[in-house]
Amino acid sequence: MKKILGVLSFVLVLASCQEQQKIAFVDNSKVVSAFQKKINFEKLFQVKINRFNKKADSLDKAIQMEAQLFQTRSATMSKKNADTEYQTLVQKKQFQDYQLGIEEKGLQTEGQTQIDTLIKEVRAFVKGYGKKNGYTYILGSNDAGSVMYGAEANDITAVVIEALNEESKEE
């Protein structure tokens, strides 16, 4: 009888020493999409994109008008003068396309850099949130299937979005 009580006591001690792991998951894409800083950035960045597109359209229209003007005048020009003016127009268009390409690439780089920074901020927040709230793991769910199933009770996406946006308001 003493042996049985001893074994039971030992089992109870071991069982009580086992720490319950707190595990949850978030939908990565929902968190990032609902991050107010990202939404604000996209609005501001869209203004830059629209400005760039208007500039590109304006420059294209100007070149088209020059080309039409050239076509009208070329009928009365010598072949040599027409060829020279045509080459000048082609070079101007190529240079314009080159400049716009550089500007467009700069916009793309700026946008991607900012999005990457915001994603890093979200990851750091989730890590801190997990530590602060006693989680052993917070898994990320996405279309690639890193969490293929999770009980809805363990989905803390909405809570994380709310806390993330609340903290970013304070900054």
N, C-alpha and C positions, 0 to 999 in steps of 0.2 A: 504494500500500500504506500509506503514511504517512497519507493522507487517511482511509482506512478505519479504521485504528487510532485516529486522532484522533476520528472520529465515534463509534466504539464506546466509547472512553474517555469521551466527552462523555455518551453515553447511559447508561453505567454510573454516572457521577457523578449524573446527574439521577435515575436510578432509586433510587440509595442515599439521595438527599435526600428522597424521598417518605416521609412519615411514615405508618406503618400506623395506621389509626384503629381504636380499640377500641370496639365498639358492643355493647350488651346491652339487654335489656328486662326489666321486672318486671310482674307482674300486679298492678295497683293494688289491686283489691278484695281479693285474697288477702293482700297485705302489710298493709293496714289491718285486715282481719278477724282476722289472726293476731297483731296487735300486742298484746302482753300488757297494756300500759297501757289499751288500748281494752276489752279483755276485762274487766279489773278495774273500769274505770269503769262498764261496762254492768251488772255484778253489783251494784255499790253503787247505781247509779241505779235498778235494778229494785226495790230495797228502798224507795226513795223513792216510786216509782210505786205499789207495793203499799200503802204507808202512805196515800197519797192516795186510792186506790180504797177502802180500808177506811173512811176518814173520810167519803168521799162516800156510800158505802152506808149508813153509820151515820146520817148526817144525813137521807138519803132515808127510811130506816125510821122515824126520829123524826117526820118530817113526815107520813108515811103513817099512823102511829099517831094523831097529832093530828087528821088528816082523818077517820079512822074514829070517833074520839071525838066530833068535831064532828057527824058524821052521826047518831050515836046521840042526842046532846043536842038537835040542831036540831029534832027532832020536837016537843019540849016548849017551844021558844023562840018568842018573837014573831018575825014576819017581819023587823022592823027589826033586832033583836038578832042574828038568824041571818045576815042580810046583812052586818052589821058584822063579826061574827066570821069569816065566810067571806072577806071582803076582807082582813082581818088575816092570815088563813092564806095567802091567795094572795100577798100582799106578802112574807110571811116566806119562802115558797118561791122567789119571784123573787129576793129578796135573797140567799138561800142559793145559788141557781144562778149569780148574778152573781159572788159571792165564789169559788165553786168554779171558775168559768170563768177568773177572774184567776189563781188558783193553778195551774190546769192550763196556762194559757198561759206562766206563769213557769217551770214544769217543762219545757215544750217548748223554750223559749228557752235555758234552762240546758243541756239535753241537746244541742241543736244547736250551741251555742257551744263546749261541751267537745269534741264530735266534730270541729268545724272546727279547733280548736286541735290536736287529735291528728293530723289530716290534714296540717296545716302542719308539724308536728313530723316526720312521716314524709317529707314532701317535702324538708325541710331535711336530714334524715339521708341520703336517697338522693343528694342533691346532694353532700354531703360525702363519702359513700362513693365516688361516681364520681370525684371529684377525687383522693381518697386512693389509689384503686386504678387510676388512669391511664385511665379511660374518657373517650372523646371524647363519647359520647352514652349515656345510659340512657333508653330510651323506656318509656312507660307503656302497658301493654296493659289494655284493659277491654272491656266489652260494647259500647261505642260503636264499637269497631273502630279505635282509633288505631294499633295494630299488628295487622294482619290475618294476618300470618304471621311467624314467627320460628323459626329453627332452635333446637331444644331446648338445644343447647350454649350458646346466647346467652341463655337464660332464667336469670336470676340471682335469681328470686323467693325461693327457699328460702334462699339464702345471705344475702340482704338481710334477710329475716325473722329469721333466727338472729342476725345482727349487730345488728339494731335492738333485739331483745329483750335481748340481752346488754348493750348499752350502756345501756338503760333500767333494768336491774337495778342498775347501778353508781351511778345517780343517787340 
